[in-house]
């Protein structure tokens, strides 16, 4: 039996202006998984700690993602999966994506990498489809490729890894309430005005340009969402106050992480990111809600082997 232990990173999707197409990978928050190849064919979830998730392979995102990979592999093999969840489900920082991406990355590594990272994104998307009903790639792509990623197209799938400036640091507050991705999608209007669309795609272009030129002011003013945030922010307590506090503390920008309830703030330095953490801590302490705050540099590697 061949076995590997991995770190499956949390991710921040959408990044305000890039609904379903932009995402980035975190470095200090993530799950751990142990993946083993077995002579007994089939995929088995043998252990889950840290969350009440199904062991049934067909109902577990990691199991579904690995089955998608094995359906494209030439030999019949078995896979056993242990999951140690440290990203809470419904947190908005890619809990299902971490399991899906981590599992397919580890199996691929144990098989001597027959599939490219971009192909792994397709397999991991099957896990996302199970979790939310929509096979989106804005979380699994950065988890597998690292850094910032852009999903240029879904049909056909075309994922691009973007430049990651070294100074960027993410502060994320996770209120201990659950916002299901399916619920967060239900509040979104299916039609937007041409004026909104022009505004939004201008911000996407500005954000990507800002990453490659390391123009932090451009990155900051491009972190604006005129389409999704106005509808989803009502699901998150104190969102506007957190955003105002983060910007006043020096953050480049602030928005909803994925479908929420987590809120991200992107800063130019670790010092600013810590200052942002302090002020948003002050905002949420007054609510009486439990919450976690994470500070993380951008993880340019993605899934990692744990020694």
Rosetta silent file (secondary structure, phi, psi, omega in degrees, C-alpha in Angstrom):
SEQUENCE: XXXXXXXXXXXXXXXXXXXXXXXXXXXXXXXXXXXXXXXXXXXXXXXXXXXXXXXXXXXXXXXXXXXXXXXXXXXXXXXXXXXXXXXXXXXXXXXXXXXXXXXXXXXXXXXXXXXXXXXXXXXXXXXXXXXXXXXXXXXXXXXXXXXXXXXXXXXXXXXXXXXXXXXXXXXXXXXXXXXXXXXXXXXXXXXXXXXXXXXXXXXXXXXXXXXXXXXXXXXXXXXXXXXXXXXXXXXXXXXXXXXXXXXXXXXXXXXXXXXXXXXXXXXXXXXXXXXXXXXXXXXXXXXXXXXXXXXXXXXXXXXXXXX
SCORE:     score description
SCORE:     0.000 S_00000001
   1 L     0.000  130.588  174.039    0.000    0.000    0.000 S_00000001
   2 L  -101.182  138.627 -174.743    1.244    3.464   -0.936 S_00000001
   3 E  -141.596  153.747  179.932    0.091    6.336    1.234 S_00000001
   4 E  -147.233  144.142  175.612    0.484   10.105    1.472 S_00000001
   5 E  -112.667  131.589 -174.334   -0.528   12.805    3.969 S_00000001
   6 E  -130.731  159.765  168.436   -1.409   16.214    2.571 S_00000001
   7 E  -100.689  120.751  179.830   -2.455   19.747    3.495 S_00000001
   8 E  -107.271  107.222 -166.769   -5.579   20.713    1.519 S_00000001
   9 E   -75.563  151.189  168.270   -5.794   24.519    1.607 S_00000001
  10 E   -72.116  160.769 -178.322   -8.710   26.838    2.186 S_00000001
  11 E  -141.143  156.967  172.935   -9.471   29.291   -0.593 S_00000001
  12 E  -114.174  118.904 -178.352  -11.173   32.631   -1.122 S_00000001
  13 E  -103.969  160.079  177.316  -13.405   32.688   -4.189 S_00000001
  14 L    79.889  -47.428 -179.986  -14.939   35.514   -6.222 S_00000001
  15 L    49.299   49.168  178.320  -12.645   38.234   -4.793 S_00000001
  16 L    67.341  -71.183 -170.089  -15.493   40.735   -5.073 S_00000001
  17 L   -83.745  -13.434 -170.137  -15.443   41.408   -8.812 S_00000001
  18 L  -114.125   59.417 -179.049  -14.961   37.853  -10.141 S_00000001
  19 L   -54.376  122.190  177.905  -18.058   35.827   -9.294 S_00000001
  20 L    67.868    2.478 -178.683  -17.400   32.148  -10.145 S_00000001
  21 L  -126.082  -23.528 -179.296  -14.183   33.000  -12.032 S_00000001
  22 E  -110.400  146.996  175.874  -11.600   34.410   -9.573 S_00000001
  23 E  -164.090  163.070  175.019  -10.068   32.747   -6.523 S_00000001
  24 E  -144.128  160.606 -171.886   -6.923   32.530   -4.413 S_00000001
  25 E  -106.039  134.160  179.207   -5.285   29.968   -2.155 S_00000001
  26 E   -94.732  160.023 -171.398   -4.558   30.437    1.560 S_00000001
  27 E  -110.630  -23.235 -173.379   -1.461   29.196    3.354 S_00000001
  28 E  -111.579   -2.623 -178.487   -2.330   28.872    7.044 S_00000001
  29 E  -125.108  130.639  178.979   -5.855   27.418    6.917 S_00000001
  30 E   174.364  170.544  176.936   -6.729   24.005    5.534 S_00000001
  31 E   -89.756  167.554  168.646   -7.653   20.361    6.053 S_00000001
  32 E  -119.149  144.583 -179.447   -5.377   17.370    6.394 S_00000001
  33 E  -140.297  146.643  172.120   -5.983   14.158    4.473 S_00000001
  34 E  -118.455  119.800 -177.545   -4.375   10.733    4.283 S_00000001
  35 E  -116.605  130.841 -177.863   -4.825    9.024    0.925 S_00000001
  36 E  -129.756  140.273  172.023   -3.801    5.418    0.326 S_00000001
  37 E   -86.683  143.317 -176.391   -3.771    3.183   -2.727 S_00000001
  38 E  -132.721  154.152  176.189   -5.202   -0.287   -2.159 S_00000001
  39 L   -77.438  -13.014  177.796   -5.297   -3.558   -4.034 S_00000001
  40 L   -87.912  114.265 -176.385   -9.051   -3.679   -3.328 S_00000001
  41 L   -58.803  152.174  177.070  -10.821   -1.799   -6.170 S_00000001
  42 E   109.869  168.659 -179.654  -13.120    1.088   -5.404 S_00000001
  43 E  -112.588  130.132 -178.434  -13.085    4.302   -3.379 S_00000001
  44 E  -130.547  132.447  170.219  -13.668    4.214    0.370 S_00000001
  45 E   -92.546  107.692 -171.408  -13.933    7.007    2.928 S_00000001
  46 E   -95.069  -19.542 -176.569  -12.502    5.224    5.947 S_00000001
  47 E  -161.086  136.441  173.201  -12.316    8.012    8.515 S_00000001
  48 E  -135.525  126.411  175.364  -13.560   11.559    9.069 S_00000001
  49 E  -124.406  143.146  174.946  -12.650   13.719   12.046 S_00000001
  50 L    96.933   -5.288  179.249  -13.677   17.313   12.737 S_00000001
  51 L  -161.787  152.124  177.993  -16.995   17.331   10.907 S_00000001
  52 L   -92.248   85.223 -176.829  -20.188   15.323   10.585 S_00000001
  53 L  -121.779  153.855 -175.550  -19.833   14.309    6.951 S_00000001
  54 L   -70.445  138.933  172.456  -20.978   11.133    5.147 S_00000001
  55 L   -81.939  -17.623  177.720  -18.663    8.160    4.816 S_00000001
  56 L   -61.500  119.143 -176.196  -20.738    7.053    1.817 S_00000001
  57 H   -54.930  -39.468 -176.719  -18.455    7.623   -1.184 S_00000001
  58 H   -71.230  -16.666 -177.481  -21.334    8.741   -3.408 S_00000001
  59 H  -111.039    5.304 -179.118  -22.349   11.403   -0.895 S_00000001
  60 L  -114.216  130.958 -173.898  -18.870   12.688   -0.040 S_00000001
  61 H   -61.658  -36.413  178.724  -17.200   15.287   -2.284 S_00000001
  62 H   -65.451  -41.813  179.518  -13.767   13.682   -1.957 S_00000001
  63 H   -64.381  -44.071 -179.812  -15.157   10.293   -2.933 S_00000001
  64 H   -64.646  -40.928  179.997  -17.045   11.650   -5.939 S_00000001
  65 H   -64.887  -43.080  179.647  -14.005   13.597   -7.158 S_00000001
  66 H   -67.902  -37.315  176.444  -11.704   10.566   -6.911 S_00000001
  67 H   -60.869  -36.483  177.270  -14.264    8.386   -8.693 S_00000001
  68 H   -64.277  -39.477  177.385  -14.209   10.915  -11.547 S_00000001
  69 H   -65.011  -48.631 -175.876  -10.426   10.592  -11.720 S_00000001
  70 H   -65.882  -26.905  177.312  -10.452    6.790  -11.644 S_00000001
  71 L   -66.247  -19.396  179.136  -13.059    6.695  -14.407 S_00000001
  72 L  -105.445    4.239 -178.914  -10.402    8.278  -16.618 S_00000001
  73 L   -98.223  143.803 -170.428   -7.519    6.074  -15.404 S_00000001
  74 L   -74.674  -24.632 -177.092   -6.506    3.048  -17.440 S_00000001
  75 L  -111.166  153.412  177.937   -6.052    0.578  -14.566 S_00000001
  76 L   -87.114  121.224 -179.654   -8.444   -0.587  -11.877 S_00000001
  77 L  -137.269  172.066  175.992   -7.202    0.416   -8.422 S_00000001
  78 E  -116.019  151.149  179.496   -8.515    1.085   -4.933 S_00000001
  79 E  -136.455  129.320  174.258   -8.315    4.270   -2.866 S_00000001
  80 E  -110.929  135.473 -173.300   -8.833    4.744    0.876 S_00000001
  81 E  -125.819  127.790  169.850   -9.393    8.275    2.164 S_00000001
  82 E  -112.514  134.199 -176.979   -9.056    9.736    5.661 S_00000001
  83 E  -123.431  126.637  177.136  -10.250   13.323    6.165 S_00000001
  84 E  -116.423   93.901 -171.819   -9.313   15.572    9.069 S_00000001
  85 L   -76.660  127.539  173.649  -11.542   18.630    8.637 S_00000001
  86 L  -124.465   -6.333  173.310  -10.290   21.958    9.917 S_00000001
  87 L  -103.395  120.271 -177.415  -12.336   24.099    7.535 S_00000001
  88 L   -70.564  140.561  176.534  -15.922   24.271    8.704 S_00000001
  89 L   -62.504  141.438  179.171  -18.633   23.404    6.188 S_00000001
  90 L    72.964   16.977 -176.923  -20.540   26.441    4.966 S_00000001
  91 L   -82.993  -21.995 -177.180  -17.751   28.781    6.058 S_00000001
  92 L    88.439    9.917  177.121  -17.216   30.374    2.661 S_00000001
  93 L  -122.007   33.576  168.243  -13.523   29.487    2.467 S_00000001
  94 L    77.535   45.156  179.094  -13.762   26.387    0.317 S_00000001
  95 H   -63.519  -50.423  179.887  -14.420   23.488    2.678 S_00000001
  96 H   -66.956  -35.173  179.286  -15.788   21.172   -0.016 S_00000001
  97 H   -64.901  -38.076  179.468  -13.142   22.343   -2.488 S_00000001
  98 H   -61.197  -44.703  179.634  -10.330   21.444   -0.090 S_00000001
  99 H   -65.612  -45.006 -178.565  -11.606   17.873    0.213 S_00000001
 100 H   -65.173  -49.628 -177.310  -12.209   17.499   -3.524 S_00000001
 101 H   -67.997  -43.944 -179.230   -8.941   19.082   -4.630 S_00000001
 102 H   -60.342  -42.445 -177.371   -6.837   17.441   -1.940 S_00000001
 103 H   -65.345  -47.758 -177.565   -8.127   13.966   -2.730 S_00000001
 104 H   -70.423  -34.840  177.737   -7.563   14.092   -6.488 S_00000001
 105 H   -61.692  -46.090 -177.108   -4.158   15.753   -6.096 S_00000001
 106 H   -65.717  -44.030  178.787   -2.992   13.036   -3.683 S_00000001
 107 H   -62.325  -43.632  178.572   -4.271   10.138   -5.819 S_00000001
 108 H   -60.108  -41.732  178.815   -2.648   11.652   -8.888 S_00000001
 109 H   -63.120  -43.637 -179.325    0.650   12.012   -7.012 S_00000001
 110 H   -66.477  -24.947  178.446    0.529    8.386   -5.851 S_00000001
 111 L   -92.496   12.258  179.878   -0.084    7.304   -9.457 S_00000001
 112 L    67.951   35.606  169.238    2.991    9.277  -10.627 S_00000001
 113 L    57.449   58.187  175.552    0.978   12.208  -12.003 S_00000001
 114 L   -72.464  -19.859 -177.778   -0.783   10.835  -15.090 S_00000001
 115 L  -113.465  143.674  177.792   -3.096   13.880  -15.116 S_00000001
 116 L   -73.010  158.523  176.201   -2.195   17.559  -15.418 S_00000001
 117 H   -55.509  -36.749 -179.680   -3.227   20.005  -12.662 S_00000001
 118 H   -67.631  -33.976  176.012   -5.764   21.511  -15.058 S_00000001
 119 H   -69.042  -35.632  177.603   -7.316   18.080  -15.642 S_00000001
 120 H   -61.919  -32.507  177.394   -7.510   17.590  -11.879 S_00000001
 121 H   -58.034  -42.435  179.658   -9.614   20.742  -11.702 S_00000001
 122 H   -61.177  -43.145  179.882  -12.243   18.996  -13.838 S_00000001
 123 H   -65.701  -44.055 -178.432  -12.328   15.993  -11.505 S_00000001
 124 H   -64.962  -29.667  178.663  -12.515   18.177   -8.378 S_00000001
 125 H   -62.326  -25.349  177.321  -15.402   20.135   -9.895 S_00000001
 126 H   -66.221  -33.012  174.244  -17.518   16.981   -9.623 S_00000001
 127 H   -66.806  -40.666  177.921  -17.187   17.281   -5.856 S_00000001
 128 H   -64.036  -35.898  177.864  -18.302   20.905   -6.031 S_00000001
 129 H   -63.343  -39.560  176.740  -21.294   19.839   -8.104 S_00000001
 130 H   -65.386  -41.193 -174.872  -22.302   17.436   -5.348 S_00000001
 131 H   -70.809  -40.103 -171.023  -21.845   20.085   -2.649 S_00000001
 132 H  -124.657   -6.549 -176.537  -23.689   22.975   -4.252 S_00000001
 133 L    85.504    0.220 -177.766  -25.429   21.688   -7.347 S_00000001
 134 L  -136.413  125.749 -177.706  -23.060   23.701   -9.531 S_00000001
 135 L   -82.552   72.771 -178.895  -19.720   22.492  -10.919 S_00000001
 136 L   -94.460  157.198 -172.854  -17.791   25.708  -10.299 S_00000001
 137 L  -119.103    3.501 -172.556  -13.985   25.932  -10.285 S_00000001
 138 L   -71.164  -15.076  171.758  -13.203   29.189   -8.481 S_00000001
 139 L   -98.981  -46.540 -175.968  -12.216   27.331   -5.286 S_00000001
 140 H   -68.381  -30.340 -179.429  -10.749   24.068   -6.598 S_00000001
 141 H   -63.727  -52.283  177.397   -8.609   25.831   -9.227 S_00000001
 142 H   -66.145  -31.161  177.474   -6.531   27.893   -6.749 S_00000001
 143 H   -62.641  -36.052 -177.655   -6.377   24.928   -4.351 S_00000001
 144 H   -88.926  -36.030 -176.215   -4.786   22.811   -7.101 S_00000001
 145 H   -96.617  -21.443 -177.335   -2.744   25.428   -8.969 S_00000001
 146 L    82.711  162.513  175.604   -1.901   27.745   -6.070 S_00000001
 147 L    64.840 -145.526  176.607   -1.938   31.531   -5.945 S_00000001
 148 E   -97.227  141.144  178.598   -4.585   33.480   -7.842 S_00000001
 149 E  -134.281  153.474  175.890   -6.509   31.830  -10.651 S_00000001
 150 E  -123.627  128.353  170.587   -8.962   32.902  -13.334 S_00000001
 151 E   -91.126   97.128 -176.676  -11.550   30.627  -14.900 S_00000001
 152 E   -69.025  -34.165 -178.741  -11.621   32.215  -18.343 S_00000001
 153 E  -152.786  146.831  173.532  -14.223   29.774  -19.635 S_00000001
 154 E   -99.703  -21.403 -178.980  -16.313   26.873  -18.381 S_00000001
 155 L  -137.990   92.594    0.711  -17.228   25.533  -21.817 S_00000001
 156 L   -79.866  162.624 -179.815  -14.614   24.425  -22.569 S_00000001
 157 E   -66.161  127.094 -179.614  -12.887   24.707  -19.199 S_00000001
 158 E  -140.551  103.769 -176.312   -9.964   27.131  -19.414 S_00000001
 159 E  -110.005  133.999 -176.739   -8.199   27.976  -16.143 S_00000001
 160 E  -122.271  129.316  173.924   -5.309   30.452  -15.963 S_00000001
 161 E   -83.214  131.252 -176.707   -2.872   30.886  -13.088 S_00000001
 162 L  -100.542  170.389  177.627   -2.247   34.566  -12.406 S_00000001
 163 L   -73.640  144.203  177.674    0.723   36.390  -10.896 S_00000001
 164 L  -118.746  106.478  175.065    0.860   36.605   -7.099 S_00000001
 165 L   -62.338  136.948 -174.258    2.585   39.681   -5.611 S_00000001
 166 L   -65.360  -25.704 -172.976    4.607   38.628   -2.570 S_00000001
 167 L   -82.564   -9.395 -175.744    3.341   41.400   -0.302 S_00000001
 168 L   -73.261  133.789  178.920   -0.334   40.451   -0.396 S_00000001
 169 E  -134.789  138.042 -177.227   -1.795   39.095    2.841 S_00000001
 170 E  -104.278  134.609  169.053   -5.368   37.990    3.480 S_00000001
 171 E  -112.391  128.168 -178.329   -7.361   38.550    6.663 S_00000001
 172 E  -127.470  127.648  171.809  -10.525   36.444    6.906 S_00000001
 173 E  -106.313  129.934  179.971  -13.205   36.603    9.575 S_00000001
 174 E  -116.025   99.261  173.066  -15.501   33.602    9.807 S_00000001
 175 E   -64.270  139.886 -176.733  -18.668   34.200   11.830 S_00000001
 176 L   -81.144   57.763  169.631  -19.861   30.912   13.334 S_00000001
 177 L  -127.278  156.541 -179.003  -23.062   30.837   11.359 S_00000001
 178 L  -105.883  128.038  170.582  -23.659   28.678    8.295 S_00000001
 179 L  -116.933  106.564 -179.214  -24.579   30.089    4.914 S_00000001
 180 L   -69.014  140.676  179.980  -25.118   27.224    2.500 S_00000001
 181 H   -56.490  -40.495 -179.755  -23.846   27.833   -1.012 S_00000001
 182 H   -62.995  -38.723  178.261  -27.193   26.753   -2.424 S_00000001
 183 H   -68.833  -41.423 -179.192  -28.998   29.305   -0.226 S_00000001
 184 H   -65.370  -31.070  177.856  -26.537   32.062   -1.117 S_00000001
 185 H   -74.692  -27.592 -176.097  -27.093   31.340   -4.803 S_00000001
 186 H   -68.593  -21.466 -178.774  -30.863   31.478   -4.400 S_00000001
 187 L   -87.978   -5.030 -176.151  -30.784   35.205   -3.534 S_00000001
 188 L   -84.588  131.181  174.566  -28.909   36.131   -6.702 S_00000001
 189 L   -70.579  143.933 -176.722  -30.853   37.679   -9.556 S_00000001
 190 L   -85.515   -8.956  179.757  -30.351   35.857  -12.851 S_00000001
 191 L  -126.489  141.826  176.494  -30.241   39.045  -14.937 S_00000001
 192 L  -126.267  158.472  178.592  -27.991   42.095  -14.691 S_00000001
 193 L   -79.876  158.721  176.894  -28.061   45.410  -16.498 S_00000001
 194 H   -60.464  -38.134  178.792  -25.549   46.271  -19.185 S_00000001
 195 H   -60.540  -43.593  177.655  -24.319   49.109  -16.953 S_00000001
 196 H   -64.017  -43.201 -178.106  -23.618   46.655  -14.116 S_00000001
 197 H   -62.870  -44.325  179.265  -21.870   44.214  -16.453 S_00000001
 198 H   -60.911  -44.353  179.301  -19.595   46.899  -17.890 S_00000001
 199 H   -60.213  -44.190 -174.858  -18.686   48.077  -14.389 S_00000001
 200 H   -70.316  -45.563 -177.794  -17.957   44.533  -13.212 S_00000001
 201 H   -71.963  -22.503  170.843  -15.814   43.344  -16.114 S_00000001
 202 H   -64.348  -40.488  178.043  -13.829   46.571  -15.895 S_00000001
 203 H   -67.476  -38.641  177.975  -13.016   45.664  -12.305 S_00000001
 204 H   -61.381  -46.535  178.374  -12.022   42.102  -13.257 S_00000001
 205 H   -62.734  -40.923  179.011   -9.613   43.442  -15.874 S_00000001
 206 H   -64.719  -41.015 -179.814   -8.264   46.017  -13.456 S_00000001
 207 H   -63.348  -46.992 -179.643   -7.719   43.445  -10.732 S_00000001
 208 H   -64.454  -42.940  176.746   -5.815   41.057  -12.998 S_00000001
 209 H   -60.621  -41.006  178.959   -3.714   43.898  -14.400 S_00000001
 210 H   -61.879  -37.261  177.466   -2.996   45.038  -10.849 S_00000001
 211 H   -63.355  -47.822 -175.545   -1.721   41.567   -9.917 S_00000001
 212 H   -71.113  -32.385  179.999    0.684   41.367  -12.860 S_00000001
 213 H   -93.683   -3.839 -176.172    1.974   44.946  -12.500 S_00000001
 214 L    53.601   42.416  176.505    1.932   44.770   -8.680 S_00000001
 215 L   -95.061   95.709 -172.290   -0.086   47.983   -8.659 S_00000001
 216 H   -68.568  -32.745  176.900   -1.662   47.732   -5.217 S_00000001
 217 H   -66.313  -38.989  177.365   -3.841   50.809   -5.602 S_00000001
 218 H   -65.944  -41.975  176.063   -5.300   49.358   -8.783 S_00000001
 219 H   -56.980  -45.990 -176.934   -5.913   46.044   -7.027 S_00000001
 220 H   -63.200  -47.096 -177.438   -7.705   47.889   -4.253 S_00000001
 221 H   -76.064  -10.934  175.973  -10.029   49.971   -6.384 S_00000001
 222 H   -88.889  -14.105  178.735  -10.863   46.923   -8.499 S_00000001
 223 L   -78.899   69.112 -176.747  -12.077   44.938   -5.457 S_00000001
 224 L  -138.046  134.780 -177.824  -15.631   46.121   -5.982 S_00000001
 225 L  -125.248  110.701 -179.180  -18.756   44.064   -6.575 S_00000001
 226 L   -99.533    0.710 -174.831  -21.831   45.827   -7.937 S_00000001
 227 L  -112.072  -56.332 -171.730  -23.769   42.651   -8.775 S_00000001
 228 L   -90.888  -45.599 -173.928  -23.553   39.916   -6.112 S_00000001
 229 H   -55.390  -43.119 -179.677  -22.465   41.634   -2.893 S_00000001
 230 H   -57.598  -29.771 -179.324  -25.520   43.915   -2.545 S_00000001
 231 H   -87.827  -40.410 -176.010  -27.766   40.821   -2.444 S_00000001
 232 H   -80.806  -25.785 -174.564  -25.611   38.434   -0.416 S_00000001
 233 H   -62.585  -24.225 -179.739  -24.342   40.900    2.191 S_00000001
 234 H   -68.501  -16.634  178.700  -27.743   40.930    3.911 S_00000001
 235 H   -83.077   -7.946 -172.532  -27.090   37.304    4.956 S_00000001
 236 L  -116.860  114.755  179.772  -23.950   38.304    6.904 S_00000001
 237 L   -58.163  135.590  173.972  -24.237   40.141   10.251 S_00000001
 238 L    63.227   21.767 -176.667  -22.254   43.416   10.457 S_00000001
 239 H   -57.128  -50.508 -176.517  -20.913   43.066    6.924 S_00000001
 240 H   -62.855  -37.683  179.329  -20.923   46.798    6.139 S_00000001
 241 H   -69.205  -37.375  175.809  -19.337   47.685    9.467 S_00000001
 242 H   -63.783  -44.093 -178.660  -16.594   45.089    8.978 S_00000001
 243 H   -62.333  -45.860  179.291  -15.910   46.417    5.497 S_00000001
 244 H   -62.552  -42.040 -179.091  -15.693   50.030    6.675 S_00000001
 245 H   -65.387  -42.290 -179.112  -13.410   49.065    9.576 S_00000001
 246 H   -63.172  -45.552  179.852  -11.093   47.019    7.342 S_00000001
 247 H   -64.364  -40.602 -179.819  -10.717   49.809    4.783 S_00000001
 248 H   -66.007  -25.983  179.152  -10.110   52.384    7.518 S_00000001
 249 L   -86.050    0.193  174.536   -7.357   50.132    8.914 S_00000001
 250 L   109.640    2.884  178.623   -5.566   50.143    5.558 S_00000001
 251 L   -63.404  145.237  176.663   -6.940   47.138    3.690 S_00000001
 252 L   -66.916  -37.156 -179.544   -6.795   47.390   -0.092 S_00000001
 253 E  -168.728  167.365 -175.532  -10.298   46.015   -0.324 S_00000001
 254 E  -151.103  141.455 -179.575  -12.861   43.890    1.495 S_00000001
 255 E  -165.896 -172.758 -179.856  -15.690   41.633    0.404 S_00000001
 256 E   -81.069  132.558  176.808  -17.568   38.374    0.829 S_00000001
 257 L   -86.223  114.456 -178.209  -15.465   35.222    0.690 S_00000001
 258 L    59.622 -129.433  179.612  -17.203   32.819   -1.657 S_00000001
 259 L   -92.358    5.288 -178.424  -20.849   32.494   -0.684 S_00000001
 260 L    84.318  176.849    5.161  -20.163   33.734    2.855 S_00000001
 261 L   -83.360   -1.161  179.860  -20.485   34.137    5.760 S_00000001
 262 L   -63.632  147.474  178.524  -16.707   34.667    5.839 S_00000001
 263 E  -121.453  132.191  179.115  -15.484   38.137    4.926 S_00000001
 264 E  -107.167  151.020  169.882  -12.047   38.707    3.413 S_00000001
 265 E  -134.360  130.195 -178.538   -9.825   41.765    3.476 S_00000001
 266 E  -104.209  128.781 -177.167   -6.743   41.969    1.262 S_00000001
 267 E  -126.004  164.510 -177.714   -3.772   43.997    2.492 S_00000001
 268 L   -84.861  -18.442 -176.757   -0.326   44.921    1.210 S_00000001
 269 L  -146.454  162.829  177.836    1.611   43.757    4.287 S_00000001
 270 H   -66.480  -32.712  178.927    1.399   41.446    7.279 S_00000001
 271 H   -64.035  -46.726  178.377    1.407   44.492    9.571 S_00000001
 272 H   -64.698  -40.607  179.752   -1.659   45.946    7.891 S_00000001
 273 H   -60.424  -37.395  177.751   -3.356   42.540    7.826 S_00000001
 274 H   -70.202  -38.485  176.252   -2.887   42.272   11.597 S_00000001
 275 H   -62.961  -40.815  177.292   -4.277   45.774   12.104 S_00000001
 276 H   -61.707  -42.310  178.839   -7.286   44.806   10.007 S_00000001
 277 H   -59.317  -39.462 -179.228   -7.753   41.701   12.163 S_00000001
 278 H   -65.144  -44.420 -175.869   -7.828   43.852   15.294 S_00000001
 279 H   -73.117  -35.595  178.583  -10.481   46.257   14.052 S_00000001
 280 H   -75.760  -26.356  171.405  -12.800   43.595   12.656 S_00000001
 281 H   -60.992  -42.594  178.987  -12.352   41.670   15.903 S_00000001
 282 H   -62.231  -40.530  179.306  -13.654   44.763   17.689 S_00000001
 283 H   -62.633  -46.652 -173.637  -16.686   44.909   15.403 S_00000001
 284 H   -80.404  -23.649  177.374  -17.630   41.274   15.908 S_00000001
 285 H   -59.708  -32.456 -178.245  -16.918   41.117   19.633 S_00000001
 286 L   -74.800  -14.160 -176.349  -19.922   43.399   20.118 S_00000001
 287 L   -81.562  -23.928 -175.253  -22.260   41.006   18.294 S_00000001
 288 L    83.125   -2.204  177.931  -22.047   38.173   20.796 S_00000001
 289 L   -84.172  146.496  171.388  -21.485   35.724   17.925 S_00000001
 290 L   -74.142  147.914 -179.894  -18.604   33.275   17.944 S_00000001
 291 E  -158.083  158.505  173.018  -16.087   33.847   15.182 S_00000001
 292 E  -118.770  148.045  173.309  -12.623   32.927   13.952 S_00000001
 293 E  -124.781  129.770  179.098  -10.091   35.249   12.344 S_00000001
 294 E  -117.091  139.630  172.921   -7.372   33.950   10.032 S_00000001
 295 E  -119.883  126.244 -174.642   -4.356   35.834    8.708 S_00000001
 296 E  -148.680  137.711  166.656   -2.613   34.212    5.762 S_00000001
 297 E   -71.847  166.693  178.535   -0.177   34.964    2.987 S_00000001
 298 E   -79.114  130.171 -178.897   -1.184   33.723   -0.446 S_00000001
 299 L   -88.286  106.214 -176.085   -0.186   30.092   -0.991 S_00000001
 300 L   -80.498   -7.326 -177.165    1.435   29.921   -4.435 S_00000001
 301 L   -96.925  -39.173 -174.466    1.800   26.132   -4.357 S_00000001
 302 L    91.880 -142.116  179.350   -1.651   24.833   -3.491 S_00000001
 303 L   -56.302  137.293 -177.417   -2.006   21.323   -2.048 S_00000001
 304 E  -129.558  151.169  173.004    1.149   20.283   -0.146 S_00000001
 305 E   -79.564  134.869  175.045    2.643   17.084    1.196 S_00000001
 306 L   -97.331  124.459 -179.086    2.920   16.997    5.000 S_00000001
 307 L   -72.454    0.000    0.000    6.116   15.389    6.172 S_00000001
